[in-house]
């Protein structure tokens, strides 16, 4: 006992020592901070970097807009699909599982290309053909929107991203719901709650607390994956970096700035997710 106690005291003393604290210090973060400060300084003092930054800012705003919009749709699709996977209805369950397995097994860039080049053109052609047919029969005005129906490229990209990440968020929701103890549902039934009321007031609030951190990480992943939309001509950060570098031949400066913008957003979001995780763990311990 004496030897074990002395060993514990030695370990505690080492953890409180300066050498231990230095070994645990995030030196990588210090390096990133120094590089970031240097770039920010150049944004204000170097005309080349200032012009690049001002050009890419528009891409940053579009990237954020696309990510937020697409992820909101992905959450709705993911929760719906998760409930279908947990359903006792064999048709709903198999449709949801087919969607999840196929989407998770195909690269996102392939899905984006397929949506934009195959699915949307077919859908637009069918709507236009229907509109023309109805107009020729006199059932539709000649200037009706169905005759010249179009879908903006940004809308196509948002839907493609939402459809892709809906499968990933579905698995997160499913795992979170299944992690709730069955006794909670039985307790809800015991006090007279319906299945929907039990899900709404008992299961879902607890499941959301458990899935928020992984959903936050998924949001960060989507922010980075939005760069794939550059292949379909959407002017987010990556495509604007390509355009500026192609016309100015400032490849190092342009792509460094673009990478810094992505890194800044992802690091800030990662810090937010970590704070959220710590807050939730603290709340759980205090309960």
N, C-alpha and C positions, 0 to 999 in steps of 0.2 A: 504493500500500500504506500509506503514511504517513497519507494522508487517511482511508482506510477504518479504520485502527487508531484514529485519533483520534476518528472518529465512534462507533466501538464503545465507547471509553472514556467518551465523553460520554453515550451511552445508558445505560451501566452506572451512571454517576454520578447520572443523573436517576432511575433506578430505586431507587437507594439514598437519594434525597433525601426530606425530610419531605413536600414537596408531592406527590410520587408516592405515598407511603404513605397520605397523607390522601385522595387521589383513589381509592385502592383500598379504603379502609375501608368496610365494609358499614353505611352510615348507616341504612339501612332497618331493619336488625336492632336498632340502638340505639333507634330509635323504637318498634318493637314491644316491646322489653324494657321501656321506660319505661311504655308503656300497660299491659303485663302486670303490672308491679310495682304500678301504681296500682290495678288491678282486684284483685290479691291482697290489697293493703292494705284495700280496701273489703270484701272477703270476711270479714275478721277484725274490722273496726271498724264497718261499716255494716250495720245489722240488715236492711235491704232486700236488699242483695246477699248477705248471709249466708243468708237464707231462700231466695233464688233458687238459690244454689249448692247448698245442702243438698237442694233439690228435684230439681235436675238431675243430681246425682251418680248417682242410680239409673239414669238414662238413659245416663250415661257407661259404667257397668259393663256394661249390656246391649249398648251399641254395640260395646264391645271384644269381648265374648263372641261376638256375631253375626259380627263381622269375622273373628276368628280361626277360628271353626268353618267359616264359608263359604269362607274362603280355603284351608283345608286340603283341603276337598272339591274346590275349583277346581283346585288343583295336581294332585291325582290324576286328575281328568278331563282337565286340560290335557295332562299327560304321556302319558296313554293315547291321546288324540286325535292328539297329535303323532306318536306311533309309527304310528298308523293312516294318517296322511297320508304318511308315508315308506315305508309298506308297499308291496310289489310286488303285493299283492292288490287288484284293481281295485274290488271291492265295498267293502272296508274303507276304501280311499283316498277313494272318492267319498262314502261316508257321512260321513267325517270332514270333508271339504271342504264338504259341504252344511251340516253343523252350524256350522262356523266362519263361513262366508259369511253364513248367515242370521242368526246371533246377533250378529255384528259389524255387521250392516246395520240392526238394529232397535234403537231406543232402549231403554235398560235399564228405564226406568219402564214402558214398554209391556210388556216381558217380565215384569216383576214382576206387573203387573196381570193379564196373561194366565195366568200360573201360578196365581195365587191365586183368580181369579174363574172361570176356565174349566177348566184342567187338573185341579187338585186336587178341586173339587166333582165332576167327572165320575169321577175315580178313586175317591173316597170312596163315591159312589153305587153304583158297580159292585161294590166290595168288600162293601158292606152288602147289596146285592141277592143276591150270591152266598151271603153268610152266612145270610140269611133262607131262601133256597132250600134250602140244606143242612140248616138246622134243621128246616124243614117235612118234609123227607124222612127225618129221624131220624139223619142222619149227623153232626150237630153239636149240641152242647149249647145250650140256649136262652140261656144267659148268656155265650156265646162272644164274644170281642172283635170278631169279624168282623160281628156283627149291629149293633153300635153303634160302628163304626170311625170315628175322627176324627183329624184332623191339626191340631196346634196352629198358630196363626197365625205364631208365631216360627219354627217348623220350615219352614213354607211360605216365609217370607221368606229363610231361610238357603239353602234349596234353589234358590230363584229367583236369588239372588245368585251362588251357586256355579255354576249353569248358565250364567249370563251371562259371568262372568269366566273360566270354563273355556276359552272360545274365545280370549280374549286371551292367557292363559297358554300355550295350545297353540301359538300363533304364536311366542311367546318361546322355548319349548322346541324347536320345529322349527328356528328360526334358529340356536339354540345348538348343536344336534346337527349341523346341516349345516355349521357353521363349523369342525368338527374335520376335519383333513386326512385324506384317504382312505388315506394311507400308514400312519396309526395302525391302521386296521382291518386292512390287509394285513399289518402287523407282528404283530398279534394272531393272525391265521390262520397265519402262518409258524411261530409257536411252539406251535401246536396248540390254540389257544383256539376254542371254538365261537362262533357269532354272539352268543348270549346272554352268554357269558363276556366276549367282546370289548366288548359294549355295557356290561355291568355294571362291569367293572374298568378299561376303557380310555376309552371314549367318554363315558359318563355323568359320571364325576368331573370331567373337563375341561369338559364342557358346563355342568355346574352352576356352576362357578366363573365362567363367562362370563355366565350368565343370572341370577345372584343379584341384581345391582343392578337390572336392569329388573323382576324379580319383586318386589323391595322397593318400587319405585315403583308397581307394580300394587297392592300391599297398601295403600299410602297412598291410592291412588285408590278402592279398595273401602271404606276407612274413611269417606271422604267420601260415596261413593255410598250407603252404608247409610242415609243420611238420607232416601232415597227410600222406605224402608220405612214412613215415617210415613203414606204415603197408604193403607196397608192396616191402619192402627191399631196398629202396634207402637210401644211406648212407649220409643223411643230418644230421643236428645237433642232432635231437631227437634220431635217430637210433644209431648214434655214442655214444651218452650219455648212452643209454641202454647197448650197447656192452661193453663200458669201465666200467660201474658200475657193470655189471654182472661178469666180470672177476677180478675186483679189490675189490669188495664189498665196495667201497667208494661212497655210494649212496648220502649222504649229499653233499660232495664236488663236485661230478660230476654233479648232477642235478642243484646245485646252480650255477656252472659255465655255464652250458647250458642255464639256465634261464637268467643269466646276459648277455650272448651274444645276445639272442633274444631282451632283454630289451634295450640294448645299441643301436642296429640297429633301433628298432622301435621309440625310443626317438629321435634319430638324424633325422630320416625321418619325425617325427611329427613336430619337430622344423622347418624343411625345408618347410613343408606344411603351417605352421602358418606364416612364413615369406612371402611366396608366396601370401597368402591371404591378408596380410597387404599391400603388394606392389600393388596388384591389386586394393584394395579399395582406396589406395592413388592415383593410376593412374586414376581411375574412377572419383574421386573428382576433380582432376586437369583438366579433360577434359571439 
